[in-house]
């Protein structure tokens, strides 16, 4: 098939169907009628010789061929969009723009105070909304331009995404100040004998800590398991529990909650916290500006 044989608008409809899975929603997003979207899908089916999407109770499900096309076509459309808009520029002092950034609760605690302060000074018309990396299908949301950037330990974002390291950090053992183990030289025996609160943060990659401990034969006495890091400070403040957490979180909450932290008695993998963006916004001036701001504030 040659490029002149296909209408680029059909690929735009294809990309929207991948993201929304419903003809009515695609029609709303693109300002078209539902018959127009259905007609575009029919034309694309004839051109490509595949059903592309089939109706299910959950919406329009892509066929294996559609899934095969998804990444390269989305990336290509993103590059075209960026090339056509690279001259438009972005003036943060006058721009009115809302960004959506995916991050974990640790990210909100660590990044947002400084980021918001910088935005107030440099871009008074710019606002930011966050979504939890684990609460949405981040890959699909970023492909559909519903999420502009993501920050975190996100091994699921690979093909079709760019990334830059924001910081490289380590894990530490966090506890209340004055805890019997609040001392230099925490031993493995003391670590294993203590009771722990464990955070199972789905979709963040922090499960590598538990995997590393298991591989090393380290057995913790788990008293409490929680699905996020936000409550850790409150829990440790009034208990004798330990938590193994990324050091930036410990640095941020140790003072307000009266906590202390020490190196763990076992070697744990370093944490690479990266900034991710989709290829479709790689050259978007507004996205470029926000990426550069984040890297300037936090990348060492």
N, C-alpha and C positions, 0 to 999 in steps of 0.2 A: 504494500500500500504506500502511495506517495502522499506527501503532506497536503498537496492541493486537493486531494480527494476528501478531506475531512474538514468540517466546520469546527473551529476552535471552541465555539460556544457549547458544542456537544460535550466536550471534555470538561468544561466548567460544570455542566449538569451532572456528569459522571462523578466528579470530585464531591459535589454537594450530596449526592445520593450515598456515597461512601460514608460521609460524615453523619447524615441525618437519618438515613434508612427509611424515610417516608416522603412520598411524592408531594403531599400537602405542605410539608415543612420546607422542602426544596423550592416549591413554587413561591412560598411566602418570602424566603430569603432572597430569591433572585428577582422578585417582582413580576413573576409570570403566572399564567393560569395553570391549573393542574393538567388540563388537556395538552397545553404546550410542553410541559415537562414530560408527559407520557409520550408525546409525539417525538420529542428529542431522544428519549430512551429507545423508542422503536427504530429510529434512524440509525442510532449507534449500534443496536443489535444487528441490523442488516449489514452495516459496514464491517463489523468485526466478526460476524458469524458466530455469535455466542449470546446466550440469554442474558448474561451479565448480572442480573438481579432476579431473584425469585421471591414471590410473596410468601410471607410466613406470619403467624400471629404476632411476632415481635417486630414486623416491618419487612423492608426489602433486604433480603440477605444476598451478599455478593457470591457469585460463583467462584470456583477456584481460579478461572481465567481472570476475572475481575480483580481478585486479590493479588494475582501476579502483576497486573497492570498498575495497581494502586500506587505503589511507592514511586516508580519512575515517572508516571504521569503527573502525580502531585508535585514531585520535585521540579519537573520541567515547567509546569504552570507557575510555580513559585519563582523560578528564575526569570521567566518572561515578565511576570508582574513586577519583579524588582528592577529589571532592566528598563521597563517603560516608565517607572516612577522615580528613578534615581536622581533626576534633575529637580524634583519638587522640593527637596530640602526639608529641614525640620528646625524651627526656631523655638527652643524650649521656653524662652522668655515670653513668647506670645501664644504658643500653641495651647489648644484645648484638646486634651486627649486622655482617654481612659485606657490603661493597660491592665491586663490580667496576667498574673504570675503564679505559676505552680510552685509550691514549696511545702515543706513539712512544718509541724509545729515548732521544731527546733529552728528552722529557717525563719519563721515569723519572729521568734524571740531574738535571734542573732542579727538578722539583716534589716528588719523593718524600722527599728528606731533611727538608725543612721540614714537609711535610704529615704525615709519620709522627711527627715530634717533637710537632706540635700535637695529634695524636690521642692520643698517650701521656699528655699532660697533661690534655686536656679530655674524652676519651672512651676510657677504658682497656679497655672491652669491645668496641670497634669495630675491625675489621680491614679491610684493603684488598687486593684482588688486582688485578693489571693484566693486560690483554691488549693485544697489539700491534694498532694500528689497521689495519695492512695484512694481518694474518694471519687476520682473520675478516670476515664480511660484517657490518660494524658497524651498518648501517641495520637489517637483520633482527634482529640480536642485541639492539639497543636497543628495537625494537618488541616483542620477545618478553620484555622485562624481564630478559634475561640479562646485559646490561651497563647499569649505572646512569647513568654519565656518560662523556663522552669529552672529551679535551682535545687540541687540535692545530689544524693547518691542514687542514680537512676540508670541501672544497667539495661533497662528495657528500651531506652531511647538510643538507637543505633542508626540503622539505615535511614537516610533522608534527613538526618539531624547533624548540626554542627555543635561543638562543645568547646568550652575553655575552662581550665581549672580556676576556681575562685580561691580555694584554700586547701591545704593538705594538713590534716590534724590527726590527733591520736585519741584513743579512749582512755578514760581515767575512772577511778573508783570514787564515787561521791557518797558522802554521809553527813550527818549532822556534826557541827563543830563540838568538840569535846567527846566524841564517840571514842570508845577504847581503841579503835583502829585508826584514829586520826593521829598518825605518827609516821615518821619516815620508816621505810623498810617493811611494808606490809608483806607478810609471808604467804605462801600458797596455802599452808595449813590454816592460817587465820582466815584467809579469803574463803576457803571451802567450808569452814566451820560457821561462818557468819550467815545470817539470813538475808536474802536478796529480794528486791523488787526487779522484775524483768519486764522490759518494754518490748512488745511484739508489734512493731510498726510495719504493717504490710505495705509492700510497694516502695519501700525506701532503701532497701539494700543493707540496713543495719543488722539484719539477721546473720550477717557474716560473723559477728562477734560470737553468737551462740554456736555457730558451726566451728569456729576456731577453738573455742573452749572444749567442745565435744571431741574434736580431733585430738586435742591434747590430753584427753582423759580427765578433764577438770569437771567435777560434779559440784554444782552449787545447790545450796538449800534454798529453794525458791518458795518464799512465803506468799508473794503476791505477783500477779501478772496483769499488766494494763496495756491497752492498745495504742497509747501515745505518750509523749514525754511531758506534756503540759502539767500533769498532776505530780510529777516526781518531786519537785521542790516541797510541795505541801506534805507529801507522804514522809519524806526523809526528815523533815523538820521536827516531827513529833514521834518518830520511831527509831529503833536501832537497826533498821534495814540499810543495806548497801545497794547502790545502783551503778552499773557500768555504762557510762554515757560518753558521747563525744565531748572533748574538752571545751569547745566554744559554749556549749550549753552550761557546763559546770562554771565557767568563768562568768556567765551572765547571771546565773541564779544563786551562786554561792553567797554573795553579800546580802541580798534581800531576804533570803531564807535562813541565814545563819548556818551555812554548810561549809564543808571542807572537802578537798579532793586530793588523792595521792595516786601515783602510778600503780597500775595493776601488777600483781606478782607473776604474770605470764605475758609473753609477747603476743600482742594482738595486731591485726593488720591496720595500717594507717588508713585514714578516711580521706578520699579525694572528693571534695564537694565541687561539682561542676555547674557551669551555666550552660543551658541547652536552648537552642532555637532551631526552628524548622527551616529547611532550604528555601521555602517560599518567601520568607521574610529576611533572607540573608542580606539583601541590599536595600531593604526598606529603611529610609532615613530615620524614622522615629524609633524603630527597633534597634538600629545601629547605635543611636544616641543613648538609649536606655542601657544597652549592653555595655557600652563604654563607661557609663556612669557607675554601674555596679562593679565592673572590674577595677576602676580607679579607686573606689571606696574600699574594696575588700581584698583584691588580689595582692598578695605580698610579692 
